[in-house]
Amino acid sequence: MDTTLQDPLVGQVLDGRYRVEARIAVGGMATVYRAVDTRLDRVLALKVMHPALATDATFVDRFIREAKSVARLDHPNVVQVFDQGAQGAYVYLAMEYIAGCTLRDVLRERGALQPRAALDILEPVLAALGAAHRAGFVHRDMKPENVLIGDDGRVKVADFGLVRAVDTVTSTTGAVLGTVSYLAPEQIETGTADPRVDVYACGVVLYEMLTGAKPHEGDSPAAVLYKHLHDDVPPPSAAVPELAYELDELVAAATARNPEVRPHDAVALLARIRESRGKLSVEQLDAVPPQALAADHDNAEDRTSVIPRALTIPRPLPVNEDEDGAGGPSDGVQHTSRLASPPPDPPRRRGPRMRRGPLAVVVAVLLVLGLGTGIWYINSGQFTKVPALLSKTEAQARDRLDEAGLDVGKVSHAHSDTVDRGQIISTEPGVGDRIRKNDSVSFTVSDGPDRVKLPDLEGYRLDRARTLLKDEGLEPGMVTKAFSEEVPTGFVVSTKPAAGTTVRGGSAVALVVSKGRPVDVPDVTGDDLDEARTELSEAGLKVKVAEKRVNSEHDSGQVARQTPEPGSEAAEGDTVTLTVSKGPQMVEVPDVVGDSVDDAKQKLEDAGFGVKEDRGLLGLFGDTVKEQSVEGGDTAPKGSSIKITIR
């Protein structure tokens, strides 16, 4: 039964332009329809917010933010937004229509993918996210449902509805946005979202493509969130034993629980993927994982599968047409993967058989067998592969090497923030590498995170304190200054974190350095310059006299102002700058005798004077100025007060 027939929007025309033809998908925030733009006569996708949410201004703002954000991303691997509008209760986005399926459809039907196909899907995804990150946006909801794969093999990232500016912080008191299986630990703890949360989600997606399962499962969303916070994503080779070590490293780097350890954005992760890909052999890239589900959809007539008939993704980006186009396989495009099963080799033509005697046949067979055995031994028989040892204990690693007929070489130890103590960090040769039988494999065992007890640096000179930190494997951090009654100037008062705290090796330590005993700056304004010098020197302060003199209420030669201000704190030996007065500025006093009180006050204040009123007993009810302390036309210091007598 076609459920789209029950949808009230199907068959309608929004804004007199977009004719809704069928419902494609339903999400928690919106429904997506296939529609036709009747003006431009093209098929597109309409994303229509659920009417119940359209009354919530927060949801509407977030919905419109998607349109504005994605419209700024002109990239071939981003689903483009053409228009945004509203009609009645329907708020919608008009978007590019992708005929094909989602990565979730592919994983549901195919299970685990070959490494080549997984990387071919992830690379354009990272290219799209990289464009968003460099434009200042974070997707925040990367998951297989938001990766679209067109029938032509193009890979596009959709649903930027949760996009936020890079420096935006979301409070955890509200709902945590994003899907729990792909949330980075910092999103769960603090709600912050920078490009590294997308990197984490892509690492989880890569794990899922390589193994066919999510790294953290649980009976409830809370259980999954707990695992994101407290458990590392396991290496894919734990589920797919023959998987290349380079793929384990990629997943570990992208999903590090400490965001500082991850690549800083999608562009950085894309560079690491391309570097690692170059180290993989054809056999490693095309290895079929045991979790892969059998499928055969190469038949051109079979279109029931959600997987495109030929998922061929050219590199480098942008993605070009697949090899089913007019150019064919020799059109110059570098084809790197195909999810569909490769076609069988064409059968060889048989030439006319020559009749040979039985003895000749036996001799020929023996020669072929002998030659084949020799070639096999030279090329393969004397070799084996290094088994998967990563994240195994040393005892387990020794057992696996013994089972593979290999000896244990040098065992070394190193600290690791991501691998538990006692487990294998790396091997030499690498996991999956070709090695002669009976050769030895060296490996490195994790000693756990490098932890350092912060030394007590109080009383050390700054340069010596920095040296001691480096000797302990720590980094000197930001230096701030503070007053101290006991610690001399230039010596360390304290550290952040405090002395005795156990921190991770390589951590930065902030230093608080003494700027000496605090001194209360005395007030010397109005003093003669020589007297001011003496008073400041006795307080342990240095004196600097500004070259330019200023007019002030103080007499010429006296201190007009000082910096720092009187009463503030300064360090012993600090400098106080004094500005000397060149006397008050003399201003002509306006004549206000006979004026009303209000008019007189206005004239005097406009001229720069203060006003004092003298009413006496006879002037209590008067409103006319009878006298002024300085006669009109004479001069007086600017800022001084003029007394007016009122009768």
N, C-alpha and C positions, 0 to 999 in steps of 0.2 A: 504494500500500500504506500502511496506517495504521500509522506507527511507534509510536504510543502503545500499540498492542497488545503490543509487546515490553517495555514499561516495567513493572517489577514493582509499582510503586505504584498504577498505574491499577486501579481497582476496589476498592482497600483503603479502610478507614475509620481515620483517624488519631485517636488519643485518644478513640475511641468517638463521635466527633462529625463529623469532616470527611471526607466521601466524595469520593475523588479520581475525577474523570470523564475528564479528558483532559490531555495534556501540551500546554502552550502554547509555551514557549520554553526553551532551554538556554543557560546562561551559564557562565563560567569558575568561578563560585563556587557557583551554585545552579541548580536547575531550577524553573520556574514551571508550576503546574498549575491548570486550572479545577476547582473543587470545589464541593460543596454543604454548607452548614452545616445538619446535620440537626436541630439544636435550634431554630434560627430560620428554617429553610426559606428560605435565601437563597443565591444564587450568589456565590462569592468566589474569589479567587486565593490559592493556597498556594505560597509560595516555600520550597522545601525545599533545605537545604544538601546538597551532594554528600557521601555517607557517608564518602568518603576524607578529607574535610576536617574532619568532625565530631570526629575524634580530636585535632585541633589546637586547643588552648585559645585561641590567638590569634585564629584564624578564628571560633571560636564566640563569643568576646567581641565581635568586630567585627560579627558577624551579629546578636547580641542588641542591640548598641548601636543598630542601625538601628531596631529596634522601639521602644526607649525614646525615641530622638530624634524619630522621626516622630510618635509618639503625642503629643508635646508641640506639634506643629504643627497647629492646627485652622484649616485654610485650604482653600477650595474648589478650589484648583489643586494640591493635594498629595494623592497617592494615600494614603489612610488605612490605618493598620495597626490591626486589630481585636484580634489575639491573638498570643501567642508561646508555643511549647511544644516538647516533645521526646517522641518515642516510640522507644525503642531507639536505632538509629543515625541516626534521622531527626530533625533539628532544623529547625523550620519557623516561618514567619510566616504568619498569616492576614490577607490584605489585601483592599482594595476591588478588585472585578473591573471592568475597563474594557473594554467591547465596542467594538472599533474597530481602530486601527492605531498604529504609531509614526511619528514624524517621519521616521525613516530609510526606512520604507516609502513615505511620500509623496515624498521626494526621489528614491528609486529609480525610481518610476513616473512622476513629473512633471518631474524635472530641476529647473531653476531655477524659483522661484516669483515671482509678481508682488509688488512691494514691499508692497502692502496686505496680502496674505496672510502674507508673512513677518513683518511687524510684528504682525499679529493673533495669530500663534502665539507670538512672542517676548514680548509684553506679559504674558500670564498666566504664562508661565514665570518672568519676572522678579518678578512679584507673589508667586509661591510661594517663590522663592529669597529675596526680600526679607523674607518672614515668617521664614524660617530664619535669615537673617543677624541680624535684630533679636532673635531668640531665642537668639543666641550660637552658631549652628552654620554650618558650611561644607559644601556638598555634595561638592565635590572631584572629581566625575566627570560633569560635565554634557556631554551629547552627544545627537545626535538619537535614539539608541536609548532614551534615558531620558525622552523627551517623548512622552506618550501622547495620542492624539486619539480621543475617543469618537465613536460613530456619531451622537451628538446634538450634536457640535461642541465639546464641552468639552475643554479642554487641561489636562493634569495632569502634574506632575513625579513621576517614580518613582525607585526605587533609591537611597535614602539610605544604602546599606550602607557607604559610605566616609565617612560624615559624621563630622566631628570638631569639638570645641570650637574657637572662634575663636582662642584663644591657644595651641593645641596645636602643637608643633613635631615633625615626623617626620624622623627621621634618614635621610640619603640612603644610609646603608650598607645599608639594607634595600631591599626592592622599592619602586620608585616607583609609587604607586597612581594610577589614572586612565588614560585612553586617550591615547596619545602625540599624536594629532592635535589634542587640545584642552588639552594641558598648558601652563600658564603658565611663563615662563622661571624664575621663582623656585622653582616646584615642582621643576624639573629640577635647578637648581643647589644648592639648600639643603634641599629637601623641606618648606619652610614652606608653610602653607596658611591664608590669611585670606580674607575675602569677595571680595577682588580676583581670586583665582584663578577663582572662578565667573564674575566679570565678564568675564575674558579668554576663558573657554570660550564664553560666550554671544556674544561678539563674533565668534568663529570660526564658531559655528553660524549667526549672521546672515549672515556672508560666504557660507557654503555654501548657505543658502536663496536668496540673491540671485543667485548665479552657478552653482549646481549642482555645484560642485567645492570641495574643501578648499583652503585657501590654501597649505599646505606639503605637498608630496608628496615621496616619496623611495623608493629601492630597499630601504631597511631602516628599522626604527624608529630606529636611531641617526642616520640621515641626517635624518629628520624632526625629532628632538630638536635636532640641530645648527642647523637652520633656525629653530626657535623661539627659540634663544638668540641668533642672529646676524642674522636677517633680519626686517624688519618685515612684517606682513601687508599685502599690496598692496591698494590701493583697489579695491572691487568694480567701479568704472567702467572699470578697465583691462580687465576681461573683458566687461562689459556697458556699451558706450560711452555710451548714452543715460541711464544711471542718474543720479539726482539727487545733487548734491554733498553734501547733508545726510546721505545714507546713507553716503557715503565718510567723512564726519566721525564718524559714530556708530561705524563699524567701527574707525577709527583710534584713537578715544578708548578704546574697550573693549579693544583688543588692544595698547595701548602696551606695549613691552617693559619699561619702567620702571614698576613698580606704583604709584609715587607720582603718575604722570600720569593713571592710570585713575580713573573714578568709584569712590568708596570702598566701595560695596556695590551690590547689585542695585536697591535703592530709588532710589539716585542715578541709575543708568543708566536705569531706567524713566522717571524724570522727564525726562531728556534726550531719550529716544525720543519721549515725548508732545509735548515742545516742538518737536522736529524734524518730527514728523509734521504738526503744525499748519501748517508752512511749505510742505508739499508740495501741489501741485495734484492734482486728480482724475486728470489725464492721467499725472502722474508716479507716482501710487500704483498705477494700473491698467496701467502699461506692461508689455507681455509681453516678457520677455527672450528673446534668440535661442536660449538654451540650454534653453528650456522644451520639454518633449516633448508632442507632440499626444496628447490623451486625451479620450474622451467616455464618461463613466460616469453620465450623468444619468438613464439609463433605469432606472426603478424596478425592473425585472425583472433588471437586470444587477448582481449582487452578487459578481462574481468579483474586482472591484477591491478593493485594500486601502484605498483612499481612501474615507472616508465619503461618502455620497451628497450631503450638504450640510454643508460645514464652515462654519458661520455662528457667529461668535464675537462676542457683544455686548460693548459697552464702556459704562461702566466695569465693572471686575470687581466682584463675582463673576459668573461666566459664567451666563447664563440659557438657557432652552430655545431651540432653533433655530426657524426660521420654518415648519418642517413641523408644529409643534404645533398645538393647537386654536386658539391665538390668531391664527395666520396672520401674514402680513407686517405687518398693521396693529395688532399687539398691543402696541405701544408700545416694543418693544425696538429699540435702534439697531443695525442690522446693518451690519457694516463690511467683510466680505469673504466670498468663496465660492471655494474652490479649484476646484470643478466649473465647467464652462463655463456662462456665463449663457444662459438660454433665448432663443431668437430672438424678435424683435419680432413681435407678431401681425400677420397680413396685413391690409392695408386693404381695406375694402369698396369695390367699384366702383359708382359711381352710374350712371345711364343716360347714355350718351354722346350729346352733341349733335352734330349733323352740321354741319360747317363747310366752307367752300370752301377750295381749295388755297391761295389767296393769304392767307387769314386764318390758316391753319395756319403758313405760312412766316413771316408777321409775328410771330405768337405765339412761334415758336421763336427768332427773332432777338432778340425782346425778353427772353425768358427767358435766353438765352445772354449777352446784354449785361449784363442786371441781375445775373446770377449771377457774371459775370466781375468786375464792379465790387464786388460784395459780397465776393467772394473776395479781391480785391486789398486792400480796406480792412481786412478781418479777418485775412487770412493771407498774402496774396501779398507784402506789403511787409515781412513779418517772417521771421525765422529763429530758431534756437536757438543759444545759446553752446555750442560743442563741448566735449567732455571734454578738459580740459587738465591736470588734477591729476596730479602725479608725472611730467609730461613735462618735457623740457629746454626752455629758452627758445627754442632754434631750432625744436624740434618744435612748440611752441605757436604760434610765428609762422607756420609752414607751415600748421597746421590753421586758423588764423584766416583766412589768405589763401585757402585752399580754400573756406571758408564765406562768402567775400565780406565779411569784417569787417576793420576796421583795428585796429592795435595802439595802445592808449592808454598810460596811465602805467605804467611798469615800476618797481616798488619792490622793496626787498630786506628780508628779516627773518630772524632766527635761528629754527631749528626743531629740536626734539629728535627728531622722527619722520620728517621729510622730508629726503632727502639733498641735499647742497649742489648748487645749479644746477638743481633741479627746482621745479616750480610748487607753491606752497602753497595759494593761493586766487585767485579771479578776481572781478572786479566788472564787469558783473553775474555772478551765480553760474552754474556749469555747468548747462545745461539751461534757463536762463531765456530768456524770449521777448525778442527784440531786433530793432530795425529793421535791414534790410540796409544795409551800408556804415557802420553805426555802429562805434564803437571799443570794445574790451574791454581793461580794465586788469588786470594780474596782478602777484602778488607772488612773487618768486623766493627760494628758501631759500639762506641763507648757511651752512647746517649748524648744528650745536649751538653755542650761545653759550659760548665758553670764555674763562676769565679766569685770569690768572696771579696767584696769591695774593701780596699785598705783604708785605714784612717789617715787622711791627708791633712788634718788640721795642723796649722803651724808651719807647713812647708811653703817655700816660695813657689810661685805659679809655675815657673819653668821646670822645677824639680818635680812638682806634683804631676805635671803632664808626662814626664819621663816614667815615673812610677806606674802610672796607669797603663802606658804602652807596654811596660815590662810584664804586666799582669794580663796582657791580651785584651785590654779595654781601650776605648777611644775617648780622648778628651773632648768634651762637648762644649756647650755655650758657657761663657764666662759672664757672671754678673757681679756687681760690687755692692757692698753693704758696710755700714758703720760697725766698728767693733771697739769696745773699751780695752780688750785684752790683746787682740791680734794686731800686729803692726801692719802698716800699709804694704800691699803687694803680696801678702801671705794668705794662704787658704783658710777661710773661716769654717766652711762646711761643704758637703757634696750632696747632690741629688741624683740617685738614691743615697741614703745615709750610709756612713761607714758600717761595715759588718753585714750589709745586705748581700745576699747571693743573687747574682745576675748572670745573664747569658753572655758567654764570651763574645767579644766584639761589640758589646753594647756601648753606647755613648754615655758619659758621666758628666753632668753639669757641675761646674765649680763656682762657689761663691767666694770672692776674694775681698779682703778687708780694704776699705779706703780710709782707715784710720779712725782715731777717736772723734766723735761728733763734737762740734763747736757751735754754740749759739752765736749767731752773727749779731754784734751789737748795733744799735741805732746811732749812726753818726751824721744823719741828715741835719743840716743847720749848723754843724760844727765847722770851725775853720779847718782848712785842709790839713795843716800840720798836726792839729789836735786829733783829727780823724785817723791820720797815719799811725800815730802813737798808740791810740786805743786799739786799733785792729791788729797791730803787730804784737801787742801784749796778749791778745787773745789767740795768738798762734796762726794768724792769717796774713797772707801777702796782700799788697795793695797795688792796683793799677788805676791810673788816672786817665779818663777818656779825653781825647784830644779836643773834641768839640764841647764848648760851654753852652749852656742854655739859660733862657730867662726863667726865673722862678720867684717865689715869694721871699726867698732867702737873699741876704745881701751878697754883693759881689765878693767872690773868694770863698764863700761857704759852700758846703756840700749840698747840692740840689737833690740828688737821688743816688741810690746805691743798688748794686746787684751782686749777690743775692739780697733779697729784701730783709729788713731788720726782723729778728726773731726766728728766721729760718735756720736749719741745720746745715753746716758745711764741715768738710773734713779738715783736720789740722793740716795746714800748709796750702789749703785752697786759696784762690785769689778772689778778692772783692774789688769790683770795678766801681770807681767813684766818678760821678759827673759833677763838675764844679759850676756854680751859679755865676752868671754875669749880671745878676741883679734883676729886679722885677721889670717887666715891660710896662712903660708908662703910657697910659691911655687918657685921652681927653674925656673929661666928665661931662655928660649932657646936662643942660639946665632943665630942671624939672619943677622949679618953684611955680606954683599956680596950677600945676597939673593935678588931676585926680590921682588917688593912691595907686589904682591899678595901672594907669598910663605911666606913672612915674617909675613904678617897679619894672614894667616891661622895657622902658627905655634903658634903665640902668643895667638890667640883666643882659640885654642885647649887646651892650657895650663891654660886657665882661666883668661886671661888678656884682658883688653881693649887696643885699639891701637889709638895713635894720630900721625898724619903725619906732619913733618916739611920739606917743600920743599924749602922755600926761593926762591930767584930769580934764583939761579943757578939750582934748582931742578925741575923747572916747566916742563921740558921735560925729566927728568931723570926717571929711573925705577930700580935703585939699592940702597939698604940700605947701607949708609956709616957709621952711628953711631946709637946707641940705648941708652936710658937714664939709663937703668940698664944693666950692662954688662952681657953677657951670662955666666951662671954658678952661678951667685949670686941669692939670694932669694928676693922675694917681696911679699906683701900681695896679696892673691888671690882676683881677682876682681878689682885690681888697674890698672891704665893705664900705658903703656910703650910707650914713645915717640921715634919714629924712624925718622932719618934724611936721606933725599933722595937727591942724586946728579945724 
